[in-house]
């Protein structure tokens, strides 16, 4: 009886929907969607009245519904809550010398160890052409494709500004490309998704290749 040929598992790359950076903060997916990710500081709930928390929750939900109007198909959201060990970073500044020295001493003690921290991330996905309306044939007009892509990027950035106006109390920070001291360009967004996939916290450079080929 002959042994069946070895069949390796399907490569992970076939399940990665990310394609390439089309702006410092916007990525394009293999399906033609566009996404932008924020890191949120969160909203401390200790000491807040229940009515205030409920009000903020309702306001946030209404904002999401408004962004998804009119047909509720162009925009979607992903939310991730990462829990991992990180060194505590402090940027507290006080006018009184005693308060500042006390804060510095406290965080100096914490910085010597890694503590479990929750990190909140929110990703907005925008689909320029909704399901059922996609073009069957690909356009060969490069200038037209570039124009359509720029329109999509502009729309994503417009929606992002609306999001940040409502999320200001949560201190949203857009994940973006950045240049290291050696001149290599890295991506905070790719680092975030890389950690979700590999559970490895490391810099991810922006290469001249699709992300799923990294």
KELUM-903960 format. One record per atom (N, C-alpha, C): x, z, y; residue in three letters. Coordinates in steps of 0.2 Angstrom, whole numbers, padded with zeros to 4 digits, always signed. Example, Ala and Ser with C-alpha at 12.3 -4.5 7.8 and 13.67 -1.06 7.14 Angstrom:
2
+0066+0039-0028Ala+0062+0039-0022Ala+0066+0039-0016Ala+0064+0035-0011Ser+0068+0036-0005Ser+0064+0039+0000Ser
//
This chain:
214
+0004+0000-0006Unk+0000+0000+0000Unk+0004+0000+0006Unk+0003-0005+0010Unk+0008-0005+0016Unk+0006+0000+0022Unk+0011+0002+0025Unk+0010+0007+0030Unk+0007+0003+0037Unk+0002+0006+0040Unk+0000+0002+0046Unk+0005+0003+0051Unk+0005-0002+0056Unk+0010-0002+0061Unk+0009+0004+0066Unk+0014+0006+0069Unk+0014+0012+0073Unk+0010+0010+0080Unk+0005+0014+0082Unk+0001+0012+0088Unk+0002+0018+0093Unk+0006+0017+0098Unk+0007+0022+0103Unk+0001+0024+0106Unk+0000+0030+0109Unk-0005+0031+0113Unk-0006+0027+0120Unk-0012+0027+0122Unk-0013+0023+0129Unk-0009+0026+0134Unk-0005+0022+0138Unk-0001+0025+0143Unk-0005+0028+0149Unk-0002+0034+0151Unk-0006+0038+0157Unk-0007+0033+0163Unk-0003+0028+0164Unk-0003+0024+0170Unk-0010+0020+0170Unk-0013+0019+0164Unk-0019+0016+0164Unk-0025+0020+0167Unk-0024+0026+0167Unk-0029+0031+0170Unk-0028+0033+0177Unk-0023+0031+0180Unk-0021+0033+0187Unk-0024+0028+0192Unk-0029+0030+0196Unk-0033+0025+0200Unk-0029+0023+0207Unk-0024+0027+0208Unk-0020+0026+0215Unk-0016+0019+0214Unk-0016+0016+0220Unk-0012+0010+0221Unk-0006+0010+0225Unk-0008+0011+0232Unk-0002+0011+0237Unk-0005+0014+0243Unk+0000+0016+0247Unk-0001+0019+0254Unk-0002+0013+0259Unk-0008+0013+0262Unk-0009+0008+0267Unk-0009+0010+0274Unk-0008+0016+0275Unk-0006+0020+0282Unk-0003+0026+0280Unk+0000+0030+0285Unk+0003+0036+0284Unk-0001+0041+0280Unk-0008+0041+0281Unk-0012+0046+0278Unk-0017+0043+0273Unk-0018+0036+0273Unk-0023+0033+0269Unk-0020+0030+0263Unk-0023+0031+0257Unk-0021+0027+0251Unk-0026+0023+0248Unk-0024+0017+0245Unk-0029+0013+0242Unk-0029+0014+0235Unk-0035+0013+0232Unk-0036+0014+0224Unk-0035+0007+0221Unk-0035+0007+0215Unk-0035+0001+0211Unk-0042-0003+0211Unk-0047+0001+0213Unk-0053-0002+0213Unk-0055-0004+0220Unk-0051-0004+0225Unk-0052-0006+0231Unk-0055-0001+0236Unk-0055+0006+0234Unk-0058+0011+0238Unk-0052+0014+0242Unk-0053+0018+0247Unk-0048+0021+0251Unk-0049+0029+0251Unk-0044+0032+0251Unk-0044+0040+0251Unk-0040+0043+0256Unk-0042+0049+0258Unk-0038+0053+0263Unk-0039+0060+0261Unk-0033+0064+0260Unk-0034+0071+0258Unk-0031+0076+0263Unk-0035+0082+0263Unk-0033+0087+0268Unk-0031+0093+0264Unk-0027+0097+0266Unk-0026+0104+0264Unk-0029+0109+0269Unk-0033+0113+0266Unk-0037+0118+0270Unk-0035+0125+0269Unk-0034+0128+0275Unk-0032+0135+0275Unk-0038+0140+0272Unk-0044+0137+0273Unk-0049+0141+0270Unk-0052+0146+0276Unk-0057+0149+0274Unk-0061+0154+0279Unk-0061+0161+0276Unk-0058+0166+0279Unk-0058+0172+0277Unk-0065+0175+0277Unk-0068+0178+0272Unk-0074+0180+0271Unk-0075+0188+0272Unk-0069+0191+0272Unk-0069+0198+0273Unk-0071+0200+0280Unk-0076+0205+0280Unk-0078+0207+0287Unk-0083+0202+0290Unk-0085+0197+0287Unk-0090+0192+0290Unk-0097+0194+0288Unk-0102+0193+0292Unk-0109+0194+0290Unk-0111+0189+0285Unk-0116+0191+0281Unk-0119+0186+0276Unk-0122+0180+0279Unk-0126+0181+0285Unk-0129+0176+0288Unk-0124+0171+0291Unk-0118+0173+0293Unk-0113+0168+0296Unk-0110+0164+0290Unk-0109+0167+0285Unk-0106+0163+0279Unk-0112+0158+0277Unk-0118+0160+0277Unk-0123+0155+0275Unk-0124+0150+0280Unk-0124+0151+0286Unk-0124+0146+0292Unk-0118+0141+0291Unk-0112+0144+0290Unk-0107+0139+0289Unk-0108+0134+0283Unk-0110+0137+0278Unk-0111+0133+0272Unk-0116+0128+0273Unk-0122+0130+0276Unk-0127+0125+0278Unk-0124+0119+0283Unk-0121+0121+0288Unk-0118+0117+0292Unk-0113+0112+0289Unk-0109+0114+0284Unk-0105+0110+0281Unk-0108+0105+0276Unk-0114+0107+0273Unk-0118+0103+0269Unk-0121+0097+0273Unk-0124+0099+0279Unk-0127+0094+0283Unk-0122+0089+0285Unk-0116+0091+0287Unk-0111+0086+0289Unk-0109+0081+0283Unk-0109+0084+0277Unk-0107+0079+0272Unk-0113+0074+0271Unk-0119+0076+0272Unk-0125+0072+0271Unk-0125+0067+0277Unk-0123+0069+0283Unk-0123+0064+0288Unk-0117+0059+0287Unk-0111+0061+0285Unk-0106+0056+0283Unk-0108+0051+0278Unk-0112+0053+0273Unk-0114+0049+0268Unk-0120+0044+0270Unk-0123+0045+0275Unk-0129+0041+0277Unk-0126+0034+0279Unk-0130+0028+0279Unk-0137+0028+0278Unk-0138+0027+0271Unk-0134+0024+0267Unk-0136+0022+0260Unk-0133+0027+0255Unk-0129+0032+0257Unk-0127+0037+0252Unk-0122+0035+0246Unk-0119+0029+0247Unk-0115+0026+0242Unk-0108+0025+0244Unk-0107+0025+0251Unk-0100+0022+0253Unk-0095+0028+0253Unk-0097+0034+0253Unk-0092+0040+0254Unk-0094+0045+0248Unk-0088+0047+0246Unk-0088+0053+0240Unk-0083+0058+0242Unk-0083+0064+0239Unk-0078+0069+0240Unk-0076+0072+0234Unk-0069+0074+0234Unk-0066+0078+0228Unk-0064+0084+0231Unk-0065+0090+0228Unk-0062+0096+0230Unk-0058+0099+0224Unk-0052+0101+0226Unk-0048+0105+0221Unk-0046+0111+0224Unk-0046+0116+0219Unk-0043+0123+0221Unk-0037+0124+0216Unk-0031+0124+0219Unk-0025+0125+0215Unk-0023+0132+0215Unk-0021+0135+0210Unk-0019+0142+0210Unk-0012+0141+0206Unk-0007+0143+0211Unk+0000+0142+0208Unk+0004+0147+0212Unk+0010+0149+0209Unk+0015+0154+0212Unk+0019+0150+0218Unk+0019+0153+0224Unk+0022+0151+0229Unk+0025+0157+0233Unk+0031+0155+0237Unk+0033+0160+0241Unk+0029+0161+0248Unk+0028+0167+0250Unk+0024+0168+0256Unk+0028+0165+0262Unk+0024+0161+0266Unk+0027+0159+0272Unk+0023+0162+0278Unk+0027+0164+0283Unk+0023+0168+0289Unk+0025+0165+0295Unk+0020+0164+0299Unk+0022+0161+0306Unk+0018+0165+0311Unk+0017+0172+0310Unk+0014+0176+0314Unk+0018+0178+0320Unk+0015+0178+0326Unk+0018+0180+0332Unk+0014+0185+0336Unk+0018+0190+0338Unk+0014+0196+0342Unk+0018+0197+0348Unk+0014+0199+0353Unk+0017+0200+0360Unk+0021+0207+0360Unk+0019+0212+0356Unk+0022+0218+0356Unk+0028+0218+0351Unk+0033+0221+0353Unk+0039+0221+0349Unk+0038+0224+0342Unk+0035+0230+0343Unk+0034+0234+0337Unk+0030+0230+0332Unk+0024+0227+0334Unk+0020+0223+0329Unk+0024+0218+0326Unk+0028+0214+0330Unk+0032+0209+0327Unk+0037+0211+0322Unk+0040+0217+0324Unk+0045+0219+0319Unk+0042+0221+0312Unk+0036+0225+0313Unk+0032+0227+0307Unk+0030+0221+0303Unk+0028+0216+0306Unk+0026+0210+0303Unk+0032+0206+0299Unk+0037+0206+0303Unk+0043+0203+0300Unk+0046+0206+0294Unk+0046+0213+0294Unk+0048+0217+0289Unk+0044+0216+0282Unk+0037+0216+0284Unk+0032+0215+0278Unk+0033+0209+0275Unk+0033+0203+0279Unk+0034+0197+0275Unk+0041+0195+0272Unk+0046+0199+0275Unk+0052+0198+0272Unk+0052+0201+0265Unk+0049+0206+0264Unk+0048+0209+0257Unk+0044+0205+0253Unk+0039+0202+0255Unk+0035+0197+0251Unk+0039+0191+0249Unk+0043+0188+0254Unk+0046+0182+0253Unk+0051+0182+0247Unk+0053+0188+0245Unk+0058+0189+0240Unk+0055+0188+0233Unk+0048+0187+0233Unk+0045+0186+0226Unk+0040+0180+0227Unk+0038+0177+0222Unk+0033+0172+0222Unk+0026+0175+0219Unk+0021+0174+0224Unk+0014+0177+0222Unk+0010+0171+0221Unk+0004+0173+0217Unk-0001+0168+0215Unk-0005+0167+0222Unk-0006+0160+0223Unk-0009+0158+0229Unk-0014+0153+0228Unk-0020+0153+0231Unk-0025+0148+0230Unk-0024+0143+0236Unk-0024+0137+0234Unk-0023+0131+0239Unk-0029+0127+0238Unk-0033+0126+0244Unk-0039+0121+0244Unk-0037+0114+0247Unk-0039+0109+0243Unk-0038+0103+0245Unk-0045+0099+0245Unk-0046+0095+0250Unk-0052+0090+0250Unk-0050+0083+0251Unk-0053+0079+0247Unk-0051+0072+0247Unk-0058+0068+0249Unk-0058+0063+0253Unk-0063+0059+0255Unk-0062+0052+0253Unk-0066+0049+0249Unk-0066+0042+0247Unk-0071+0038+0250Unk-0068+0032+0253Unk-0073+0027+0256Unk-0073+0021+0252Unk-0078+0018+0251Unk-0079+0012+0247Unk-0082+0006+0252Unk-0078+0002+0255Unk-0080-0003+0259Unk-0086-0007+0257Unk-0086-0009+0250Unk-0091-0013+0247Unk-0094-0009+0242Unk-0101-0008+0242Unk-0104-0003+0237Unk-0105-0007+0231Unk-0106-0003+0225Unk-0107-0006+0219Unk-0113-0011+0219Unk-0112-0017+0216Unk-0118-0022+0216Unk-0117-0027+0221Unk-0112-0026+0226Unk-0111-0030+0231Unk-0104-0033+0231Unk-0100-0031+0226Unk-0093-0033+0226Unk-0093-0041+0226Unk-0087-0043+0229Unk-0086-0051+0228Unk-0083-0052+0221Unk-0086-0057+0218Unk-0084-0059+0211Unk-0077-0062+0212Unk-0076-0067+0216Unk-0070-0070+0217Unk-0065-0067+0222Unk-0059-0068+0221Unk-0054-0065+0226Unk-0052-0070+0231Unk-0052-0068+0237Unk-0051-0072+0243Unk-0043-0074+0243Unk-0042-0080+0244Unk-0035-0082+0245Unk-0032-0082+0252Unk-0037-0080+0257Unk-0035-0080+0264Unk-0032-0073+0265Unk-0025-0073+0266Unk-0022-0067+0267Unk-0023-0063+0273Unk-0024-0067+0279Unk-0026-0064+0285Unk-0033-0061+0285Unk-0037-0064+0281Unk-0044-0061+0281Unk-0044-0054+0277Unk-0040-0054+0271Unk-0039-0048+0267Unk-0036-0043+0272Unk-0031-0044+0276Unk-0028-0040+0280Unk-0032-0037+0285Unk-0037-0041+0288Unk-0041-0039+0293Unk-0047-0034+0290Unk-0049-0036+0284Unk-0054-0032+0280Unk-0051-0025+0279Unk-0045-0025+0277Unk-0041-0019+0275Unk-0041-0014+0281Unk-0039-0017+0287Unk-0038-0014+0293Unk-0044-0011+0295Unk-0050-0014+0294Unk-0056-0012+0296Unk-0058-0006+0292Unk-0056-0006+0285Unk-0058+0000+0281Unk-0054+0006+0283Unk-0047+0004+0285Unk-0043+0010+0287Unk-0046+0013+0293Unk-0048+0009+0298Unk-0050+0012+0304Unk-0057+0016+0303Unk-0061+0014+0298Unk-0067+0017+0296Unk-0065+0024+0293Unk-0060+0024+0289Unk-0058+0030+0286Unk-0056+0035+0291Unk-0052+0033+0295Unk-0049+0037+0301Unk-0055+0040+0305Unk-0060+0036+0306Unk-0065+0038+0311Unk-0069+0043+0307Unk-0071+0042+0301Unk-0074+0047+0297Unk-0070+0054+0296Unk-0063+0053+0296Unk-0059+0059+0295Unk-0059+0063+0301Unk-0059+0060+0307Unk-0060+0063+0314Unk-0067+0067+0314Unk-0072+0064+0311Unk-0078+0068+0311Unk-0078+0074+0307Unk-0075+0073+0301Unk-0074+0079+0296Unk-0070+0084+0299Unk-0065+0083+0303Unk-0060+0088+0306Unk-0064+0092+0311Unk-0068+0088+0315Unk-0072+0092+0320Unk-0076+0097+0317Unk-0079+0096+0311Unk-0083+0101+0308Unk-0079+0106+0304Unk-0073+0104+0302Unk-0069+0108+0297Unk-0064+0112+0301Unk-0064+0112+0308Unk-0059+0115+0312Unk-0057+0122+0311Unk-0063+0126+0309Unk-0062+0133+0307Unk-0058+0134+0301Unk-0058+0129+0297Unk-0054+0129+0290Unk-0047+0127+0291Unk-0045+0125+0297Unk-0038+0123+0298Unk-0036+0117+0294Unk-0040+0111+0294Unk-0038+0106+0290Unk-0031+0102+0292Unk-0027+0100+0287Unk-0021+0097+0288Unk-0021+0091+0284Unk-0020+0085+0287Unk-0020+0079+0283Unk-0013+0078+0279Unk-0014+0077+0273Unk-0008+0075+0269Unk-0005+0068+0271Unk+0001+0067+0272Unk+0004+0061+0275Unk+0011+0059+0272Unk+0013+0054+0274Unk+0020+0052+0272Unk+0025+0055+0277Unk+0031+0057+0275Unk+0036+0060+0279Unk+0043+0057+0277Unk+0047+0058+0282Unk+0054+0055+0281Unk+0059+0061+0280Unk+0062+0061+0275Unk+0067+0066+0274Unk+0074+0065+0278Unk+0078+0070+0278Unk+0084+0070+0281Unk+0089+0064+0279Unk+0088+0062+0273Unk+0092+0056+0271Unk+0089+0049+0272Unk+0083+0049+0275Unk+0080+0043+0277Unk+0075+0041+0272Unk+0074+0044+0267Unk+0069+0042+0261Unk+0062+0044+0263Unk+0057+0040+0263Unk+0050+0042+0264Unk+0047+0045+0258Unk+0044+0050+0259Unk+0040+0054+0254Unk+0033+0054+0256Unk+0029+0056+0251Unk+0021+0056+0252Unk+0019+0063+0250Unk+0016+0067+0254Unk+0013+0073+0252Unk+0006+0072+0248Unk+0003+0067+0249Unk-0003+0065+0245Unk-0001+0064+0238Unk+0004+0060+0237Unk+0007+0058+0230Unk+0009+0064+0227Unk+0012+0069+0231Unk+0015+0075+0228Unk+0009+0079+0225Unk+0004+0079+0229Unk-0002+0083+0227Unk-0005+0080+0221Unk-0006+0074+0220Unk-0009+0071+0214Unk-0004+0071+0209Unk+0002+0071+0210Unk+0007+0071+0205Unk+0007+0078+0202Unk+0006+0083+0206Unk+0005+0090+0203Unk-0001+0091+0199Unk-0007+0088+0201Unk-0013+0088+0197Unk-0012+0085+0190Unk-0008+0079+0190Unk-0006+0076+0184Unk-0001+0079+0179Unk+0004+0081+0182Unk+0010+0083+0178Unk+0012+0091+0179Unk+0008+0094+0183Unk+0009+0101+0184Unk+0017+0102+0186Unk+0019+0098+0190Unk+0026+0098+0192Unk+0026+0098+0200Unk+0029+0103+0203Unk+0029+0103+0211Unk+0036+0100+0213Unk+0035+0093+0215Unk+0042+0090+0217Unk+0040+0084+0222Unk+0045+0082+0226Unk+0044+0077+0231Unk+0043+0070+0227Unk+0038+0066+0230Unk+0037+0060+0227Unk+0038+0054+0232Unk+0043+0050+0231Unk+0045+0045+0236Unk+0040+0039+0237Unk+0039+0036+0242Unk+0035+0030+0243Unk+0039+0024+0241Unk+0037+0021+0235Unk+0041+0015+0233Unk+0037+0009+0234Unk+0041+0003+0233Unk+0038-0003+0234Unk+0035-0006+0228Unk+0031-0002+0225Unk+0027-0003+0219Unk+0021+0001+0218Unk+0016-0001+0214Unk+0010+0002+0214Unk+0011+0009+0211Unk+0007+0014+0213Unk+0008+0021+0211Unk+0008+0022+0204Unk+0003+0018+0201Unk+0002+0019+0193Unk+0008+0016+0189Unk+0013+0013+0193Unk+0019+0011+0190Unk+0025+0015+0191Unk+0024+0021+0194Unk+0029+0025+0196Unk+0032+0028+0189Unk
//
